[in-house]
Amino acid sequence: MKLLIKSSDLFDLNYSEFFDTEKQALGNETEYSYKDGKNICKVIISPLENYIKIFRAGEINSEQLFKTDEVTDFSYLTDNFEKFFFIKTNNLVILPKKISLNYDIIEGDMVINNINLEITEL
């Protein structure tokens, strides 16, 4: 199975990539696992509880939790860089084969980026 992951941000950086992925049903959650370069990535979706978790492990280690109208912690770690932010999820739509979300990345009390993200199961 494949996932199409697309994003755009305040700096006009656009990303669109297809990934071979494995899908598992885990109770009320669905987990997608794939490799992004040297990173192992997981996207965990819970339509019933209306959240998405995204994990990366490898060259980049990060953990994100998206819940509508909530502010959550966001860590971004590499061998040379360690940063902690907050995420404010502005909009989250979970459909059977597509997720759309918009969120702000916040450092201190300043929004440093706004990202639109779409994940589509193909």
N, C-alpha and C positions, 0 to 999 in steps of 0.2 A: 504494500500500500504506500501511497505517497501523500505528503503534506506540502501545500504551497503556503509559505510564510511571506507576507508582504508587510512592509512598514514604511512610514514617512514621518518626518519630524520638522521642527521649527527651522532647521538649517537647510531645508530642501534636500536632505539625504534620503534617498529612496532605496529600498532593499526589496528584492523579490527572489526567492530561492525555493527550489523543489528539494525535498528530502525523502529518501526511502525510510520508512518508519515501521515500527511494530506497535500494534494497538492491543491493549488489555483492558478488560472490564474488571474493576476492583470495587465491588459493592455499589455505592452511589457515585463512584468516580470512574472516569475513563482516562487511561494513561497512554500517551504516545511517547515512544523512545526513539531517538535518532542521533546520528553523529553529525556535528558541524565542525569540519576541520579536525582539530585535535581535541575537541570537546565532546563529551557525552551529554546529551540534553534530554530533559523530560518535560512534557507539558501534561499537567493533571487538571482535569476539568470536572467540576461538580455542578451540573445544571440544577439539581434540587437545592443546593445551598448557595448557588449563584456565585461561584468563585473559580478562579484559575490560578494555578501555581506553575511557575516556570523555573526550572533548575538547570544550571550548566556546571559541569565539572571537567577540569582539564587545564588548558592554558588559562582559561578564564573560569573563575568560580563565582557564580552568582545565584541568588535566590530571590524570587519575586512572588508576591501574593497580590492578586487583583480582586477587589470586592467593591461593587458600586458605592460611590460616595464615602469610601473609607480611606484613611491614610495608613499605610503599612510601611515597615522597614524594608530597605533594599540594600543588599551588600554586593559589592563588585570588587573581586580580589584577583590579582595576578601575582607573578613572582616579584614584579617591580612596583606594584600599585595596590593600594588598599583604600577603598573609599566606601562610606556609608551614606545613603540617601534615604529619602522618603518617597513613596509613590502615592499619588492621589488618583484613584480611578474615577474618571468623570462619567464614563459610559461603558457598559459591558452588555453585550448581547450574545447569548449562547444558543445556537441553533443545532439541530442534529449533526450537520456536517460542516458548520462554519461558525467561527467566533470572530466577533469584531469588538475592539475596545479602543478607548481613548484614555490616555493617562498623562499626568504631569510628573516629572522628576523634580524633586525639591531638595535643595541643599540649604540648610539653615532655614531661613524664612523666604527664600527666593526660588521661584520656578525657573529651572535652568533649561528645561526642554519639555516639549509636549509631543507625544508620540501617538500615531494612529497605527494599530496593529490588526492584521487579519490573518487567521489561520484557517485554511480550508482543507478538508479531507477529500482526496481525489480518488 
